[in-house]
Amino acid sequence: MYVEMRHVNKTFDGFHASRDVSFGIEKGHMAALLGPSGSGKTTILRMIAGLDRPDSGDILINGVRVNDLQGSKRGIGFVFQNYALFRYMTVADNIAFGLQVQKKGKAEIKERVEELLELISMQDFGKRYPHQLSGGQRQRVAFARALAPKPQLLLLDEPFAAIDAKVRGELRTWLRNMIGRVGITSIFVTHDQEEAMEVANAILIINEGSIEQIGTPEEICRHPKTEFVADFIDAKRFEALMALRG
């Protein structure tokens, strides 16, 4: 397993945000943390990213325990739901930001930015500013910026929440194809069942800080292991989506 949590617990002022959380994600897979609002999905993501520290338990990335490792040294790219682009920087400069922090050479930065602009199909947008882009385009730039330093793990916190429904559907397909091309291990948070089904190899159902079930979309849909999962999952909707996904 490339990413692992082993018996992780986290509380905030007596509230149990994570309860004995254990799971593993294989290298190159995309996993969805799916559950209702307040279930603890983002807390798990933040602990993997190093933004929050677990009270107990271990977090491993590529076999290395990272509990005491700064987030900046974990080899992680993070995509937020509100894009978090720098307003007064061009698209190219936004993508280059992480590489500049790493003090990469100008030629290397230029080559990597051009490579990523091509990856997100925005080759002609490098000199534009965020306010000149659509919501979907801004999110693509956010993906490119996260990928620029060549992280080994990509974390996405409800990346499509701020985008309208039509564009969201298009971006889901684009993201799945992009992750397949790049081959990066990815974990994303969502409360949208359709989103999880369309994009993820594995789904982790989260409820009240605990993992109710881990499995493929088909396993989650057809063989729910707890009453919560059976009630939470819209089986008919999942079956229709699986048929479309093929």
C-alpha positions in Angstrom: 0.0 0.0 0.0 1.3 3.5 -0.9 -0.8 5.4 1.7 -1.8 3.9 5.0 -3.6 5.0 8.2 -3.2 2.7 11.1 -5.6 3.1 14.1 -5.7 6.9 13.8 -7.7 9.0 16.2 -8.3 12.7 16.3 -10.4 14.9 18.6 -11.2 18.6 18.6 -12.4 19.9 21.9 -13.8 16.5 22.9 -15.4 15.9 19.5 -14.2 12.7 17.8 -13.4 13.7 14.3 -11.6 10.3 13.6 -12.2 7.1 15.4 -9.7 4.3 15.0 -9.3 5.0 11.2 -7.3 2.3 9.3 -7.0 1.8 5.6 -4.6 1.5 2.7 -4.5 2.8 -0.8 -2.5 1.2 -3.6 0.0 3.2 -5.7 -1.5 4.8 -8.7 -5.1 4.5 -7.5 -7.6 7.2 -6.9 -9.7 6.8 -3.7 -12.7 8.8 -2.7 -13.6 9.7 0.9 -17.4 9.7 0.7 -19.8 10.6 3.4 -22.2 13.3 4.7 -21.1 16.7 5.9 -19.3 16.6 9.2 -18.4 12.9 8.9 -14.7 13.4 9.2 -13.6 13.2 5.6 -11.6 16.4 5.5 -9.9 15.7 8.8 -8.5 12.5 7.3 -7.2 14.5 4.3 -5.7 17.2 6.5 -3.9 14.7 8.7 -2.4 13.0 5.6 -1.3 16.4 4.3 0.3 17.3 7.6 -2.1 20.2 8.3 -3.5 18.4 11.4 -1.6 16.0 13.7 -3.3 12.7 14.9 -3.7 12.2 18.6 -2.7 8.5 18.2 -2.0 6.0 15.4 0.3 6.1 12.4 0.2 7.6 8.9 2.5 6.1 6.3 3.4 7.3 2.8 5.4 4.8 0.7 6.2 2.8 3.8 7.6 5.8 5.8 5.9 7.0 9.0 5.2 10.7 8.4 3.5 11.7 11.7 6.4 14.0 12.6 7.3 15.1 9.1 6.3 18.6 7.9 3.7 18.7 5.3 6.0 20.4 2.9 8.4 17.4 3.0 5.8 14.7 2.4 5.8 15.0 -1.4 2.1 16.0 -1.5 0.1 18.2 -3.9 -3.1 19.7 -2.5 -6.1 21.0 -4.5 -8.6 23.1 -2.6 -12.3 23.6 -3.5 -11.9 27.4 -3.8 -9.0 27.2 -6.3 -6.7 29.4 -4.1 -5.0 30.9 -7.1 -3.0 34.1 -6.7 -5.1 36.8 -8.3 -2.3 39.0 -9.4 -0.2 36.2 -11.0 -0.7 34.9 -14.5 -1.7 31.3 -15.2 1.9 30.5 -15.9 3.2 32.1 -12.8 0.6 30.4 -10.6 1.7 27.0 -12.0 5.3 27.9 -11.5 4.9 29.0 -7.9 5.9 25.7 -6.2 8.9 25.3 -8.5 10.1 28.8 -7.6 9.8 28.0 -3.9 12.0 24.9 -4.6 14.4 27.3 -6.4 14.4 25.4 -9.6 16.2 26.9 -12.6 14.4 29.2 -15.0 14.7 26.8 -18.0 13.4 23.9 -15.9 10.5 25.9 -14.7 9.6 27.1 -18.2 9.7 23.5 -19.5 7.5 22.2 -16.7 5.0 25.0 -17.0 4.6 24.4 -20.8 4.3 20.6 -20.1 1.5 21.2 -17.6 -0.3 23.8 -19.8 -0.5 21.2 -22.5 -1.7 18.5 -20.0 -4.6 20.7 -19.0 -5.3 21.8 -22.6 -4.6 25.5 -21.8 -1.5 26.1 -23.9 -2.7 29.6 -25.0 -3.7 30.7 -21.5 -0.4 31.1 -19.8 -0.4 35.0 -19.9 -4.0 35.3 -18.6 -5.0 36.1 -15.1 -7.4 34.1 -12.9 -10.2 36.7 -13.3 -10.1 36.1 -17.1 -10.8 32.4 -16.7 -14.0 30.3 -16.2 -14.5 28.3 -13.0 -13.5 25.1 -14.7 -10.4 26.7 -16.2 -9.3 28.0 -12.8 -9.7 24.6 -11.3 -7.6 23.1 -14.1 -4.9 25.6 -13.3 -5.1 24.7 -9.6 -4.6 21.0 -10.6 -1.6 22.0 -12.7 -0.1 24.0 -9.9 -0.4 21.1 -7.5 1.2 18.8 -10.0 4.1 21.1 -10.9 6.6 20.0 -8.2 5.9 16.3 -9.3 4.4 15.1 -6.0 3.9 11.4 -5.3 0.5 12.0 -3.8 -2.3 14.3 -4.8 -5.0 15.3 -2.3 -8.2 17.0 -3.4 -10.7 18.6 -1.0 -14.1 18.7 -2.7 -12.4 20.1 -5.9 -15.6 20.6 -7.9 -17.8 22.1 -5.2 -17.5 25.7 -6.5 -18.3 24.8 -10.1 -21.7 24.6 -11.8 -23.2 21.1 -12.5 -22.6 21.0 -16.2 -18.9 21.9 -15.9 -18.5 19.7 -12.9 -19.5 16.7 -15.0 -17.0 17.6 -17.7 -14.3 18.1 -15.1 -14.9 14.7 -13.5 -14.2 13.0 -16.8 -11.2 15.2 -17.4 -9.8 14.5 -14.0 -10.1 10.8 -14.3 -8.3 10.8 -17.6 -5.6 13.1 -16.4 -4.9 11.0 -13.3 -4.7 8.0 -15.5 -2.1 9.7 -17.7 0.0 11.0 -14.9 -0.4 7.8 -12.8 -0.3 9.7 -9.5 -1.8 8.2 -6.3 -4.8 10.4 -5.4 -7.3 10.9 -2.6 -10.3 13.2 -2.8 -13.0 14.2 -0.5 -16.6 14.4 -1.7 -20.2 14.1 -0.5 -21.4 13.5 -4.1 -22.0 9.8 -4.8 -22.0 10.3 -8.5 -18.6 12.0 -8.3 -17.1 9.2 -6.3 -18.5 6.6 -8.6 -17.3 8.3 -11.8 -13.8 9.0 -10.7 -12.5 6.6 -8.0 -11.0 3.1 -8.1 -11.9 2.7 -4.4 -14.5 4.4 -2.1 -14.2 4.8 1.6 -17.6 5.5 3.3 -17.1 7.7 6.3 -19.6 8.3 9.1 -19.1 10.0 12.4 -15.4 9.7 12.2 -15.3 6.0 11.4 -14.9 4.0 8.2 -18.1 2.1 7.5 -16.9 0.3 4.4 -14.0 0.2 1.9 -14.4 -1.2 -1.6 -14.8 -0.7 -5.3 -17.9 1.3 -6.4 -19.5 -2.1 -7.4 -18.8 -3.6 -4.0 -20.1 -0.6 -2.2 -23.3 -0.6 -4.3 -24.1 -4.3 -4.4 -22.8 -5.5 -1.1 -23.2 -2.8 1.6 -21.7 -4.1 4.9 -23.5 -1.9 7.4 -27.0 -0.4 7.8 -25.6 3.1 7.4 -24.0 2.2 4.0 -27.2 0.6 2.8 -29.2 3.7 3.7 -26.7 6.2 2.5 -26.0 4.8 -0.9 -28.5 5.3 -3.7 -28.1 1.8 -5.2 -30.2 2.4 -8.3 -28.3 5.6 -9.1 -25.0 3.7 -8.7 -26.1 0.9 -10.9 -27.0 3.4 -13.7 -23.7 5.2 -13.3 -21.8 1.9 -13.4 -23.6 1.0 -16.6 -22.5 4.3 -18.1 -19.0 3.9 -16.9 -18.8 0.5 -18.5 
